[in-house]
Structures are given as structure tokens and as C-alpha cells.
Amino acid sequence: MCIRDRYQRRVHGDWECDFGCERKGQGPCEPINGEQPSSEPPSSCYGYYQISSGYRKVAGDTCIGGIQHEPLQLPCPGLGRFASSNLKIVVFLGLLVGIILY
């Protein structure tokens, strides 16, 4: 399914309000209780975590481009971009350099 403009791009009909958000009339999706979602990372955070923009794609949406309401992606605190698998690569390369120099 894809509600498209004449260029086959995503339009507003391809998005619906995310859980905990609602649209009043033709306005944007906003939190039901008026409070913005927490931007705190989850307790187990590896690499990046996401915060809802208030929207989610309609199930089965196949459009590309056009209007974007994707969740905001934030780096996890601490090691940030070196978290998880990237950290393993950095450690491996460090050990390899150490062995070569030894």
C-alpha cells in the first residue's frame, strides 16, 4: 500500500499518530497528555536509540522519499559510536597493532 503524490513519494496519508499521540483536526500528531516523550536512553543501550517523532508509518506502507516523520535516532551515552560491535573492531585493531609493534 502507498498513498502517493504524482511522483510516487510518501505523503501525510502514509503516516498515522504513534502510540500516546493524537491529531486534533488537521494538525500535527502531539502527545495526548501534552508531555513530550522522554529522551532518556534505555537501560540497555548499544550504539543508538530512537525517540518517536509522534508518527509511525501506516502498516504495509511501501512508499519511499517524500514526507519524513522517522523517529529521532540518538547515540547511546558513554562509548557512543564505539559501542557494541564497533568497540570489538577497535579493540581487535589495537591488539593487532600492539602485537606488530612488540
N, CA, C and O of each residue as an XYZ file, in Angstrom:
408
protein
N       0.834     -1.179      0.000
C       0.000      0.000      0.000
C       0.872      1.233      0.000
O       1.915      1.270      0.654
N       0.442      2.249     -0.739
C       1.185      3.504     -0.773
C       0.234      4.605     -1.207
O      -0.323      4.557     -2.304
N       0.049      5.587     -0.354
C      -0.720      6.762     -0.744
C       0.325      7.720     -1.294
O       1.182      8.193     -0.548
N       0.265      8.011     -2.582
C       1.370      8.722     -3.234
C       0.929     10.041     -3.841
O      -0.243     10.253     -4.149
N       1.901     10.913     -4.001
C       1.679     12.073     -4.832
C       2.027     11.652     -6.253
O       2.315     10.477     -6.482
N       2.012     12.542     -7.183
C       2.256     12.137     -8.574
C       3.685     11.689     -8.822
O       3.970     11.142     -9.888
N       4.597     11.899     -7.879
C       5.988     11.468     -8.017
C       6.273     10.184     -7.237
O       7.436      9.821     -7.060
N       5.237      9.497     -6.770
C       5.361      8.250     -6.013
C       6.061      8.447     -4.664
O       6.673      7.512     -4.148
N       5.980      9.614     -4.108
C       6.611      9.894     -2.818
C       5.584      9.757     -1.702
O       4.377      9.840     -1.931
N       6.083      9.549     -0.499
C       5.231      9.415      0.680
C       4.548     10.762      0.962
O       5.165     11.822      0.850
N       3.278     10.696      1.324
C       2.515     11.890      1.694
C       1.957     11.691      3.106
O       2.173     10.643      3.715
N       1.243     12.689      3.626
C       0.742     12.617      5.012
C      -0.103     11.379      5.279
O      -0.086     10.863      6.397
N      -0.845     10.882      4.281
C      -1.705      9.724      4.487
C      -0.945      8.442      4.754
O      -1.541      7.449      5.170
N       0.367      8.441      4.523
C       1.184      7.253      4.782
C       1.652      7.190      6.226
O       2.345      6.249      6.612
N       1.286      8.170      7.018
C       1.692      8.242      8.426
C       0.452      8.321      9.301
O      -0.559      8.906      8.913
N       0.539      7.726     10.485
C      -0.512      7.860     11.478
C       0.155      8.239     12.800
O       1.371      8.114     12.950
N      -0.642      8.698     13.745
C      -0.075      9.071     15.040
C       0.449      7.841     15.765
O      -0.195      6.792     15.770
N       1.616      7.974     16.376
C       2.232      6.898     17.142
C       1.462      6.699     18.440
O       0.622      7.525     18.797
N       1.745      5.604     19.151
C       1.099      5.334     20.435
C       1.325      6.508     21.381
O       2.435      7.030     21.481
N       0.265      6.920     22.073
C       0.364      8.013     23.035
C       0.251      9.390     22.401
O       0.399     10.398     23.092
N      -0.006      9.452     21.104
C      -0.156     10.730     20.410
C      -1.500     10.775     19.703
O      -2.100      9.740     19.410
N      -1.961     11.986     19.436
C      -3.215     12.160     18.716
C      -3.143     13.408     17.851
O      -2.332     14.302     18.089
N      -3.994     13.450     16.858
C      -4.076     14.594     15.956
C      -5.410     15.284     16.212
O      -6.449     14.627     16.266
N      -5.384     16.580     16.365
C      -6.610     17.355     16.534
C      -6.884     18.070     15.222
O      -6.146     18.969     14.818
N      -7.957     17.653     14.566
C      -8.286     18.218     13.256
C      -7.216     17.852     12.236
O      -6.853     16.682     12.113
N      -6.721     18.815     11.522
C      -5.679     18.598     10.517
C      -4.291     18.922     11.073
O      -3.319     18.978     10.320
N      -4.199     19.134     12.375
C      -2.923     19.497     12.996
C      -1.949     18.331     13.071
O      -2.252     17.224     12.625
N      -0.769     18.591     13.642
C       0.246     17.539     13.768
C      -0.102     16.550     14.880
O      -0.942     16.833     15.734
N       0.546     15.398     14.859
C       0.392     14.425     15.941
C       1.153     14.941     17.154
O       2.337     15.265     17.064
N       0.468     15.016     18.282
C       1.069     15.524     19.514
C       0.746     14.580     20.664
O      -0.254     13.864     20.617
N       1.593     14.574     21.708
C       1.317     13.717     22.872
C      -0.065     14.002     23.453
O      -0.474     15.157     23.575
N      -0.772     12.942     23.807
C      -2.132     13.072     24.338
C      -2.148     13.902     25.612
O      -3.020     14.755     25.778
N      -1.201     13.671     26.515
C      -1.182     14.392     27.792
C      -0.404     15.703     27.727
O      -0.255     16.380     28.745
N       0.092     16.070     26.555
C       0.828     17.322     26.393
C       2.287     17.245     26.767
O       3.029     18.203     26.554
N       2.721     16.117     27.325
C       4.121     15.965     27.725
C       4.928     15.348     26.596
O       4.485     14.399     25.949
N       6.106     15.890     26.368
C       6.988     15.336     25.344
C       7.554     14.005     25.837
O       7.773     13.827     27.036
N       7.793     13.068     24.907
C       8.355     11.778     25.325
C       9.747     11.955     25.912
O      10.471     12.886     25.558
N      10.107     11.062     26.802
C      11.418     11.112     27.441
C      12.511     10.903     26.405
O      12.369     10.088     25.493
N      13.599     11.641     26.553
C      14.738     11.453     25.653
C      15.832     10.639     26.338
O      16.950     10.532     25.834
N      15.493     10.066     27.499
C      16.454      9.247     28.231
C      16.711      7.944     27.491
O      15.767      7.328     26.995
N      17.962      7.506     27.405
C      18.245      6.233     26.738
C      17.737      5.060     27.576
O      17.602      5.185     28.794
N      17.454      3.925     26.939
C      17.042      2.746     27.694
C      18.193      2.245     28.559
O      19.351      2.577     28.306
N      17.885      1.459     29.564
C      18.927      0.970     30.477
C      19.951      0.110     29.749
O      21.133      0.148     30.090
N      19.529     -0.661     28.761
C      20.462     -1.429     27.930
C      20.537     -0.737     26.584
O      19.665     -0.921     25.735
N      21.575      0.056     26.388
C      21.691      0.867     25.183
C      22.994      0.534     24.471
O      24.072      0.654     25.053
N      22.896      0.118     23.216
C      24.067     -0.242     22.428
C      24.024      0.485     21.097
O      23.152      0.219     20.270
N      24.940      1.384     20.887
C      25.005      2.118     19.622
C      24.077      3.316     19.613
O      24.491      4.427     19.944
N      22.813      3.098     19.234
C      21.848      4.189     19.118
C      20.505      3.778     19.707
O      20.214      2.590     19.847
N      19.693      4.769     20.050
C      18.317      4.521     20.465
C      17.426      5.536     19.767
O      17.912      6.550     19.267
N      16.132      5.271     19.729
C      15.212      6.125     18.989
C      14.158      6.742     19.882
O      13.722      6.147     20.867
N      13.754      7.957     19.513
C      12.674      8.676     20.185
C      11.608      8.947     19.128
O      11.927      9.417     18.036
N      10.362      8.658     19.435
C       9.278      8.851     18.480
C       9.129     10.315     18.100
O       9.291     11.211     18.928
N       8.817     10.535     16.837
C       8.520     11.884     16.349
C       7.034     12.187     16.522
O       6.572     13.280     16.193
N       6.286     11.203     17.044
C       4.844     11.345     17.190
C       4.091     10.634     16.077
O       2.864     10.545     16.109
N       4.834     10.123     15.079
C       4.227      9.458     13.938
C       4.792      8.059     13.776
O       5.855      7.742     14.310
N       4.081      7.230     13.044
C       4.588      5.925     12.616
C       4.003      5.662     11.228
O       2.934      6.165     10.880
N       4.723      4.869     10.451
C       4.246      4.538      9.106
C       3.001      3.669      9.218
O       2.884      2.840     10.121
N       2.088      3.869      8.300
C       0.909      3.019      8.224
C       1.384      1.609      7.878
O       2.251      1.445      7.020
N       0.830      0.593      8.532
C       1.236     -0.791      8.288
C       1.153     -1.118      6.800
O       0.157     -0.821      6.141
N       2.219     -1.736      6.280
C       2.257     -2.130      4.883
C       2.693     -1.030      3.939
O       2.685     -1.228      2.724
N       3.076      0.131      4.467
C       3.493      1.254      3.621
C       4.732      0.877      2.811
O       5.694      0.339      3.360
N       4.709      1.155      1.517
C       5.841      0.827      0.645
C       6.419      2.046     -0.044
O       7.277      1.908     -0.916
N       5.973      3.229      0.322
C       6.469      4.448     -0.321
C       7.911      4.736      0.097
O       8.380      4.272      1.136
N       8.589      5.502     -0.726
C       9.937      5.977     -0.411
C       9.980      7.474     -0.627
O       9.212      8.014     -1.423
N      10.881      8.153      0.084
C      11.018      9.594     -0.087
C       9.808     10.353      0.419
O       9.029      9.835      1.219
N       9.651     11.583     -0.050
C       8.518     12.417      0.338
C       8.596     12.837      1.794
O       9.684     13.001      2.346
N       7.451     13.009      2.403
C       7.366     13.476      3.792
C       7.989     12.443      4.731
O       7.712     11.248      4.633
N       8.825     12.920      5.632
C       9.510     12.027      6.571
C       9.134     12.395      8.005
O       9.250     13.550      8.414
N       8.692     11.415      8.743
C       8.403     11.573     10.178
C       9.108     10.457     10.941
O       8.594      9.977     11.951
N      10.272     10.046     10.471
C      11.014      8.958     11.098
C      11.357      9.317     12.540
O      11.458     10.499     12.869
N      11.540      8.314     13.410
C      11.955      8.600     14.789
C      13.339      9.250     14.804
O      14.157      9.027     13.911
N      13.575     10.037     15.811
C      14.878     10.665     16.002
C      15.837      9.605     16.534
O      15.515      8.911     17.499
N      17.004      9.471     15.919
C      17.983      8.472     16.338
C      19.115      9.186     17.070
O      19.746     10.089     16.519
N      19.373      8.776     18.319
C      20.389      9.402     19.163
C      21.441      8.381     19.578
O      21.121      7.211     19.789
N      22.706      8.819     19.699
C      23.745      7.882     20.146
C      23.586      7.576     21.627
O      23.166      8.431     22.407
N      23.922      6.362     22.004
C      23.904      5.985     23.411
C      25.004      6.730     24.151
O      26.051      7.016     23.571
N      24.786      7.048     25.419
C      25.829      7.721     26.189
C      27.011      6.788     26.444
O      26.913      5.579     26.235
N      28.093      7.343     26.883
C      29.272      6.533     27.188
C      30.149      6.395     25.982
O      30.773      7.359     25.539
N      30.200      5.197     25.448
C      31.069      4.932     24.314
C      30.509      5.475     23.002
O      31.230      5.533     22.006
N      29.242      5.871     22.984
C      28.646      6.449     21.793
C      28.793      5.573     20.580
O      28.325      4.434     20.568
N      29.442      6.096     19.549
C      29.533      5.350     18.292
C      30.465      4.151     18.371
O      30.461      3.315     17.468
N      31.275      4.043     19.445
C      32.162      2.890     19.588
C      31.505      1.761     20.376
O      32.165      0.785     20.735
N      30.228      1.889     20.641
C      29.533      0.861     21.406
C      29.353     -0.409     20.587
O      29.422     -0.393     19.359
N      29.125     -1.486     21.282
C      28.761     -2.772     20.696
C      29.806     -3.288     19.723
O      30.973     -3.434     20.086
N      29.401     -3.567     18.489
C      30.288     -4.227     17.530
C      31.467     -3.354     17.130
O      32.551     -3.875     16.868
N      31.285     -2.047     17.078
C      32.395     -1.167     16.710
C      33.509     -1.233     17.758
O      34.688     -1.132     17.417
N      33.145     -1.401     19.014
C      34.141     -1.500     20.069
C      35.000     -2.746     19.865
O      36.211     -2.704     20.081
N      34.395     -3.833     19.457
C      35.154     -5.062     19.212
C      36.197     -4.853     18.122
O      37.317     -5.352     18.230
N      35.842     -4.128     17.087
C      36.781     -3.850     15.990
C      37.928     -2.976     16.486
O      39.086     -3.235     16.158
N      37.621     -1.949     17.269
C      38.667     -1.054     17.793
C      39.623     -1.831     18.694
O      40.838     -1.660     18.595
N      39.094     -2.677     19.565
C      39.937     -3.477     20.462
C      40.802     -4.435     19.645
O      41.995     -4.572     19.917
N      40.218     -5.094     18.653
C      40.975     -6.018     17.812
C      42.113     -5.300     17.101
O      43.242     -5.790     17.087
N      41.829     -4.156     16.517
C      42.875     -3.407     15.813
C      43.963     -2.932     16.777
O      45.144     -2.931     16.432
N      43.564     -2.532     17.977
C      44.543     -2.127     18.984
C      45.460     -3.277     19.365
O      46.673     -3.101     19.478
N      44.883     -4.453     19.561
C      45.692     -5.627     19.885
C      46.617     -6.000     18.726
O      47.775     -6.352     18.947
N      46.121     -5.926     17.519
C      46.926     -6.239     16.346
C      48.118     -5.296     16.217
O      49.232     -5.743     15.942
N      47.899     -4.016     16.410
C      48.983     -3.030     16.366
C      49.978     -3.311     17.486
O      51.189     -3.236     17.280
N      49.465     -3.634     18.669
C      50.349     -3.950     19.800
C      51.233     -5.160     19.524
O      52.418     -5.155     19.858
N      50.661     -6.194     18.916
C      51.445     -7.403     18.587
C      52.498     -7.085     17.524
O      53.633     -7.551     17.613
N      52.124     -6.300     16.530
C      53.083     -5.945     15.473
C      54.240     -5.126     16.030
O      55.395     -5.352     15.672
N      53.933     -4.190     16.892
C      54.984     -3.331     17.470
C      55.840     -4.044     18.510
O      56.958     -3.613     18.793
N      55.326     -5.126     19.078
C      56.049     -5.856     20.097
C      57.136     -6.646     19.435
O      57.887     -7.350     20.110
